[in-house]
Amino acid sequence: MLGTALMISLGLIVAAMAMNIVRLAKGPDVPDRLLALDTLYVNSIALIVLLGLWLNTKTYFEAAILIAMLGFVGTMAICRYLLRGDIIE
């Protein structure tokens, strides 16, 4: 039962990532593309956690935490650049 739920979840996450990539390519302006990129890294975290559950290893969870930290910092830096024109004041 758990294997079936993991396979369905993996398929849905991959479909969501494909839709995010389409929005990233077709976004009408920069904030929409930034939101698509932010959602893409959140979906990648979910994909890595599901793979960690499926393969029963702890390494994937550490990678997911690392991606979450880097994604947050990267999103904040890009948002600050878009709003103010510089990252460090």
C-alpha positions as CSV (number, residue, x, y, z in Angstrom):
1,M,0.0,0.0,0.0
2,L,2.8,2.4,0.9
3,G,4.6,1.6,-2.4
4,T,1.5,2.4,-4.4
5,A,1.0,5.7,-2.6
6,L,4.7,6.6,-3.1
7,M,4.5,5.9,-6.9
8,I,1.3,8.0,-7.2
9,S,2.9,10.8,-5.3
10,L,6.1,10.7,-7.3
11,G,4.0,10.9,-10.5
12,L,2.0,13.9,-9.3
13,I,5.2,15.7,-8.1
14,V,6.8,15.1,-11.5
15,A,3.7,16.4,-13.3
16,A,3.7,19.5,-11.1
17,M,7.4,20.1,-11.9
18,A,6.7,19.8,-15.6
19,M,4.0,22.5,-15.2
20,N,6.4,24.7,-13.3
21,I,9.0,24.4,-16.0
22,V,6.4,25.4,-18.6
23,R,5.4,28.5,-16.5
24,L,9.1,29.3,-16.0
25,A,9.6,29.3,-19.8
26,K,6.4,31.2,-20.7
27,G,6.0,33.5,-17.7
28,P,4.7,36.9,-18.8
29,D,7.1,38.8,-16.5
30,V,9.9,38.3,-14.0
31,P,7.9,38.0,-10.8
32,D,5.9,35.1,-12.4
33,R,9.0,33.4,-13.4
34,L,10.5,33.9,-9.9
35,L,7.4,32.3,-8.4
36,A,7.6,29.4,-10.8
37,L,11.2,28.9,-9.8
38,D,10.4,29.1,-6.1
39,T,7.6,26.5,-6.5
40,L,10.0,24.3,-8.6
41,Y,12.5,24.1,-5.8
42,V,9.8,23.3,-3.3
43,N,8.6,20.5,-5.6
44,S,12.1,19.2,-5.9
45,I,12.4,19.0,-2.1
46,A,9.2,17.0,-2.1
47,L,10.6,14.7,-4.8
48,I,13.8,14.1,-2.9
49,V,12.0,13.4,0.3
50,L,9.7,10.9,-1.5
51,L,12.8,9.2,-3.1
52,G,14.3,9.0,0.4
53,L,11.2,7.2,1.7
54,W,11.1,4.9,-1.3
55,L,14.8,3.9,-1.1
56,N,14.9,4.0,2.7
57,T,18.0,6.1,3.1
58,K,18.8,9.2,5.2
59,T,21.1,10.9,2.7
60,Y,18.2,12.2,0.6
61,F,16.7,14.0,3.6
62,E,19.9,15.8,4.2
63,A,20.0,16.9,0.6
64,A,16.4,18.1,0.9
65,I,17.3,20.3,3.9
66,L,20.3,21.7,2.0
67,I,18.2,22.6,-1.0
68,A,15.6,24.2,1.2
69,M,18.2,26.5,2.9
70,L,19.8,27.4,-0.4
71,G,16.5,28.0,-2.1
72,F,15.2,30.3,0.6
73,V,18.4,32.4,0.6
74,G,18.4,32.5,-3.2
75,T,14.8,33.6,-3.4
76,M,15.4,36.3,-0.8
77,A,18.4,37.6,-2.7
78,I,16.6,37.7,-6.1
79,C,13.6,39.4,-4.5
80,R,15.8,42.0,-2.9
81,Y,17.5,42.6,-6.2
82,L,14.3,43.0,-8.1
83,L,12.8,45.4,-5.5
84,R,15.9,47.6,-4.7
85,G,18.4,47.0,-7.5
86,D,21.1,45.7,-5.1
87,I,21.5,42.8,-2.8
88,I,23.8,44.2,-0.1
89,E,23.1,47.7,1.2
